[in-house]
Amino acid sequence: MVNNFSQDEAVELCYEHANGSYIKTPYSPGPRVILYAVLGLVAVLAAFGNLLVIVAILHFKQLHTPTNFLIASLACADVLVGVTVMPFSTVRSVESCWYSGESYCKLHTCFDASFCFASLFHLCCISIDRYIAVTDPLTYPTKFTVSVSAICIVLCWFFSVIYSFSIFYTGANEEGIEELVVALTCVGGCEAPLNQNWVLLCFLLFFLPTVAMVFIYGKIFLVAKHQARKIESTGSQAQSSSESYKERVARRERRAAKTLGIAVAAFLISWLPYIIDAVIDAYMNFITPPYVYEILVWCVYYNSAMNPLIYAFFFTPGLGKR
């Protein structure tokens, strides 16, 4: 009896005077400081790293190209993740509590989903852009113009925001699983379980563009390999100035495609485990332990911090230039 009483006393709740409150994670001060430092650093990298990408592209006129405008818009999504999502998720992950209120919990979930799909749709548009640039580099400037890039950006943001807010802000994600949601919900938590219909649609919206991107980049690298062999076989022969220009453009576009291919690969590695777990959870009554969920979520967030590093290490002066 004494042992049970002492154990009950040791339990710390998110809200001490609220019935059905979440239990706080009993981290000691050392690990807690380390977690805040590591997760906070990710948020800072996502916010300021992507902000530098945006400033660089907007400041230097030679970078004002259709591809780079898409990259800047993609970086905007990652900046917003670092500013509006990660700081609040950091507190939730370390403390196991949500202290920002129920209203912002919904907004937080909407922002999270919106920026996710915005990133995915931007990457899909970029892959199409790179395919045109690599397969037909001489006529590419007339096919994928700044106006076309602007239309792509508007559509990417429009569909991602409309989809996310129509599901999570309206509560449509909980239709049909209300009893399960009530059983899982506690004071001091911020969860947004998806019912089976919406999680299937979410998976398809992720899976179809992903398959399209993988297929397109497969085609890009096959074309690039063919171009490289052709250039090597004709390298020792005399060529006209137009042919030399075409080769330079082809090399430049292949470097750009490689850079953005790495960005796509990083996106897939970060997002696939989370998406697969979300689908399994919806069909298995949400069996994922909270700590596993937090790990998967932060794998996703790390992608927003990795993108500017990818651009810094692999970004070449010819990216997106004509």
C-alpha positions, 0 to 999 in steps of 0.5 A, spaced: 500 500 500 505 504 501 509 503 495 502 504 491 501 510 494 508 513 493 508 511 486 501 515 485 504 521 488 510 521 483 506 521 477 506 528 474 500 531 470 500 536 465 494 539 468 494 537 476 487 540 477 484 537 471 480 530 470 483 525 465 490 529 464 496 527 460 501 524 464 508 528 463 514 524 461 519 524 467 525 526 464 531 528 469 534 536 468 540 533 464 536 529 458 530 534 458 536 540 456 539 536 451 532 534 448 530 542 448 537 543 445 537 538 439 530 539 437 530 547 438 536 547 433 532 543 428 527 548 428 532 554 428 536 550 422 529 549 418 527 557 419 534 560 418 537 555 413 531 556 408 530 563 409 537 564 407 535 560 401 529 564 399 533 571 400 539 568 396 534 567 390 530 573 391 536 577 392 540 575 386 537 577 379 541 571 376 537 566 380 530 569 378 529 562 374 522 558 374 526 552 377 529 557 383 522 560 384 519 553 385 525 552 390 524 558 394 516 557 395 518 550 397 523 553 402 517 558 404 514 551 406 520 549 410 520 556 414 513 556 416 514 549 419 520 551 423 516 557 425 509 555 426 510 547 427 516 545 430 517 550 437 510 547 439 512 540 437 518 541 441 514 542 448 509 537 446 515 532 445 519 533 451 514 534 456 508 530 453 503 535 454 500 540 449 500 547 453 498 552 447 490 550 447 485 546 443 484 552 438 491 552 436 492 545 436 487 544 430 491 550 427 498 546 428 495 540 425 492 544 419 499 547 418 503 541 419 499 537 413 499 543 409 506 544 409 507 537 408 503 537 402 505 543 399 513 540 399 510 534 396 507 538 390 512 543 389 517 537 389 513 534 383 513 540 379 520 541 380 521 534 377 517 535 371 521 542 370 527 538 371 525 533 366 523 538 360 530 541 362 534 535 361 530 532 355 530 538 351 534 543 354 534 548 348 527 549 348 526 549 355 526 556 356 520 557 352 516 551 355 517 552 362 517 560 363 516 564 370 509 564 368 508 557 368 512 556 375 508 561 378 501 557 376 505 551 379 506 555 386 499 557 386 496 551 385 501 547 390 499 552 395 491 552 394 490 544 394 495 543 400 491 548 404 484 547 402 485 539 403 488 540 410 483 545 413 477 541 410 479 535 413 482 537 420 479 544 422 472 541 420 473 535 424 472 531 418 478 526 420 474 524 426 467 522 423 466 515 424 471 514 430 468 519 435 468 513 440 475 511 439 477 519 439 474 520 446 477 514 449 484 516 446 483 524 448 486 527 454 487 534 457 493 536 455 494 532 448 494 534 441 492 529 437 489 528 430 487 521 428 485 520 421 479 515 420 480 510 414 477 513 409 481 520 410 487 516 411 486 512 405 486 518 401 492 521 404 496 515 402 494 516 395 495 523 395 502 522 397 503 515 394 501 517 387 506 524 386 511 520 389 511 514 384 510 519 379 517 523 381 521 516 382 519 515 375 520 521 372 527 522 375 528 515 373 527 517 366 531 523 367 537 519 369 537 515 363 537 521 359 543 524 362 546 517 362 545 517 354 547 524 354 554 523 357 555 517 353 554 521 347 558 527 349 564 522 351 563 519 344 564 525 340 568 529 345 574 528 340 571 530 334 570 538 332 564 541 333 560 547 332 559 552 337 551 550 337 553 543 339 558 546 344 553 550 347 548 544 347 553 540 351 554 545 356 547 546 357 546 538 358 551 538 363 548 544 367 541 541 367 544 534 369 547 537 375 541 541 377 537 534 376 542 531 381 541 536 386 533 536 386 534 528 386 537 528 392 532 533 395 527 528 393 530 522 396 531 525 403 524 527 402 522 520 401 526 517 407 523 522 412 516 521 410 515 514 408 515 511 415 510 516 418 505 515 412 506 507 413 505 508 420 499 513 419 495 508 415 497 502 419 494 506 425 488 507 422 486 500 421 489 497 427 485 502 432 491 507 433 496 502 436 503 506 435 506 508 442 506 515 443 514 515 443 514 512 436 509 517 434 514 523 436 520 519 433 516 519 426 514 526 426 521 529 428 524 524 422 519 528 418 521 535 421 528 534 420 527 534 412 525 541 413 532 542 416 536 538 411 533 541 405 537 548 405 543 543 407 542 539 401 542 546 397 548 549 400 552 542 398 550 540 392 547 547 389 551 549 383 551 556 379 548 553 373 542 551 377 536 553 373 540 558 369 539 559 362 
